[in-house]
Amino acid sequence: MVGHEVHGTLYPAYLENFYRAGVRLTPDHHLREIRREAGALVAVVHNAHR
């Protein structure tokens, strides 16, 4: 999720747009780093409960 504190992201209209755009929701993950690889941005996340 875009943050559990941002309640609006849970509404169906937002979720429909997220899914249509190919967004993958990972509410229990934390962002570790963002880097460039072959001209693309790569986000590295880890599970907060493992």
C-alpha positions, 0 to 999 in steps of 0.5 A, spaced: 500 500 500 502 507 499 502 507 506 496 504 511 495 511 513 493 514 507 486 511 507 484 513 500 488 508 497 483 503 499 477 505 496 475 501 490 476 507 485 483 507 487 484 500 487 481 499 480 486 504 477 492 501 481 490 494 478 489 496 471 496 500 471 499 493 473 501 496 480 503 490 485 500 492 492 505 489 498 502 492 505 507 488 509 514 490 505 518 496 506 522 499 501 530 498 502 533 501 496 531 504 489 536 503 483 537 504 476 538 498 472 538 498 464 535 504 464 529 502 469 528 504 476 528 498 480 525 498 487 528 493 492 523 491 498 523 486 504 518 483 508 517 487 515 515 480 518 521 475 516 
